[in-house]
Amino acid sequence: METRTARLLHKTALSADTSDFAFELCEDRFSELEPGAHIDVHLGSDLVRQYSIWSWSQDGRQLNVAVKHEVDGRGGSRAMHALNPGDEVAIGGPRNHFKLQPDASYVTLIAGGIGATPLVAMARELLNARRDFQVYYLVRSQGLAAMDAKFRALSLGDRYHLHCDDSDGRLNLADVLQSMPVGSDVYTCGPEPMLNSVLEAGSRMRGGTIHFERFAAAADEDHGANAGFDIEIQSSGALLRVSPEESILDVLKSNGIPVDFGCSEGLCGACIIDVIDGEVDHRDGILTPEEQASQAYLCTCVSRAKGKKLILDL
């Protein structure tokens, strides 16, 4: 996948565990900078992480991402926080699987923790477009509300609600969703328990759609022991075996079949391909339930077969 070199201009603490990273492209400029978009940051050999953009310059040369330092994480945030101004990294994208749609008459943004990053950009866009909306920012305590100042800088007034569990208790999401006008949409990003709570509360909505972005893919859940299966390459008829220890992406790469990829965790969507036949065991966090049910696509990095074979449109 094409990347471009960017230089870290500055790193600014937003809270005790989260910092803002401002990057500038060394050459050229980014296009398709929009709310919900994320970039791939290449932090070393086989270490690529995705971060949502919360701000960018009009000329497309600079952009900002906010990153929480996960002490027990898989290394991406540690590598990011080890960067210093002047360091250069390769950046891919942007890509957007969390687009702000233009048609809903009313929008509610529900952010949890660092999941506020893409929703700051959405709030700015909604404000500039003079659309009706509200924002709920859910955190454990005010000291962890890393993006609070960014929301407040937009002068949202009573559209903005910071909710701290330690002082405000647990937010009744069902009441929030039930109170929205008919046909309202919800955009939410945050930890899995919060997302599940929003989705469960969605039964109280009067029409509209819940759009969400995950931190972790379904591949992180317990699916039991993997089984081997075959993949057939439609263009050549080649039949390739995927062992229990391999991914479809591993097998495609080892056989010299070109396919884009990014995070290798089922979160970025770079490796999505079409499926011609077969039942897919979806383990990604990017395809919608409707897209998964269609059996028309899969993420090669995490998805597997429920049966003995998949025929791929390659």
Secondary structure in CASP SS format (residue, H / E / C, confidence):
PFRMAT SS
TARGET T0000
AUTHOR 0000-0000-0000
METHOD secondary structure of the structure
MODEL  1
M C 1.00
E C 1.00
T E 1.00
R E 1.00
T E 1.00
A E 1.00
R E 1.00
L E 1.00
L E 1.00
H E 1.00
K E 1.00
T E 1.00
A E 1.00
L C 1.00
S C 1.00
A C 1.00
D C 1.00
T E 1.00
S E 1.00
D E 1.00
F E 1.00
A E 1.00
F E 1.00
E E 1.00
L E 1.00
C C 1.00
E C 1.00
D C 1.00
R C 1.00
F C 1.00
S C 1.00
E C 1.00
L C 1.00
E C 1.00
P C 1.00
G C 1.00
A C 1.00
H E 1.00
I E 1.00
D E 1.00
V E 1.00
H E 1.00
L E 1.00
G E 1.00
S C 1.00
D C 1.00
L E 1.00
V E 1.00
R E 1.00
Q E 1.00
Y E 1.00
S E 1.00
I E 1.00
W E 1.00
S E 1.00
W E 1.00
S C 1.00
Q C 1.00
D C 1.00
G C 1.00
R C 1.00
Q E 1.00
L E 1.00
N E 1.00
V E 1.00
A E 1.00
V E 1.00
K E 1.00
H C 1.00
E C 1.00
V C 1.00
D C 1.00
G C 1.00
R C 1.00
G C 1.00
G H 1.00
S H 1.00
R H 1.00
A H 1.00
M H 1.00
H H 1.00
A C 1.00
L C 1.00
N C 1.00
P C 1.00
G C 1.00
D C 1.00
E E 1.00
V E 1.00
A E 1.00
I E 1.00
G E 1.00
G E 1.00
P E 1.00
R E 1.00
N C 1.00
H C 1.00
F C 1.00
K C 1.00
L C 1.00
Q C 1.00
P C 1.00
D C 1.00
A C 1.00
S C 1.00
Y E 1.00
V E 1.00
T E 1.00
L E 1.00
I E 1.00
A E 1.00
G E 1.00
G H 1.00
I H 1.00
G H 1.00
A H 1.00
T H 1.00
P H 1.00
L H 1.00
V H 1.00
A H 1.00
M H 1.00
A H 1.00
R H 1.00
E H 1.00
L H 1.00
L H 1.00
N H 1.00
A C 1.00
R C 1.00
R C 1.00
D E 1.00
F E 1.00
Q E 1.00
V E 1.00
Y E 1.00
Y E 1.00
L E 1.00
V E 1.00
R C 1.00
S C 1.00
Q H 1.00
G H 1.00
L H 1.00
A C 1.00
A C 1.00
M C 1.00
D H 1.00
A H 1.00
K H 1.00
F H 1.00
R H 1.00
A C 1.00
L C 1.00
S C 1.00
L C 1.00
G H 1.00
D H 1.00
R H 1.00
Y E 1.00
H E 1.00
L E 1.00
H E 1.00
C E 1.00
D H 1.00
D H 1.00
S H 1.00
D H 1.00
G C 1.00
R C 1.00
L C 1.00
N C 1.00
L H 1.00
A H 1.00
D H 1.00
V H 1.00
L H 1.00
Q H 1.00
S C 1.00
M C 1.00
P C 1.00
V C 1.00
G C 1.00
S C 1.00
D E 1.00
V E 1.00
Y E 1.00
T E 1.00
C E 1.00
G C 1.00
P C 1.00
E H 1.00
P H 1.00
M H 1.00
L H 1.00
N H 1.00
S H 1.00
V H 1.00
L H 1.00
E H 1.00
A H 1.00
G H 1.00
S H 1.00
R H 1.00
M C 1.00
R C 1.00
G C 1.00
G C 1.00
T C 1.00
I E 1.00
H E 1.00
F E 1.00
E E 1.00
R C 1.00
F C 1.00
A C 1.00
A C 1.00
A H 1.00
A H 1.00
D H 1.00
E C 1.00
D C 1.00
H C 1.00
G C 1.00
A C 1.00
N C 1.00
A C 1.00
G C 1.00
F E 1.00
D E 1.00
I E 1.00
E E 1.00
I E 1.00
Q C 1.00
S C 1.00
S C 1.00
G C 1.00
A C 1.00
L E 1.00
L E 1.00
R E 1.00
V E 1.00
S C 1.00
P C 1.00
E C 1.00
E C 1.00
S C 1.00
I H 1.00
L H 1.00
D H 1.00
V H 1.00
L H 1.00
K H 1.00
S H 1.00
N C 1.00
G C 1.00
I C 1.00
P C 1.00
V C 1.00
D C 1.00
F C 1.00
G C 1.00
C C 1.00
S C 1.00
E C 1.00
G C 1.00
L C 1.00
C C 1.00
G C 1.00
A C 1.00
C C 1.00
I E 1.00
I E 1.00
D E 1.00
V E 1.00
I E 1.00
D E 1.00
G C 1.00
E C 1.00
V E 1.00
D E 1.00
H C 1.00
R C 1.00
D C 1.00
G C 1.00
I C 1.00
L C 1.00
T C 1.00
P H 1.00
E H 1.00
E H 1.00
Q H 1.00
A H 1.00
S H 1.00
Q C 1.00
A C 1.00
Y E 1.00
L E 1.00
C E 1.00
T C 1.00
C C 1.00
V C 1.00
S C 1.00
R E 1.00
A E 1.00
K C 1.00
G C 1.00
K C 1.00
K E 1.00
L E 1.00
I E 1.00
L E 1.00
D C 1.00
L C 1.00
END
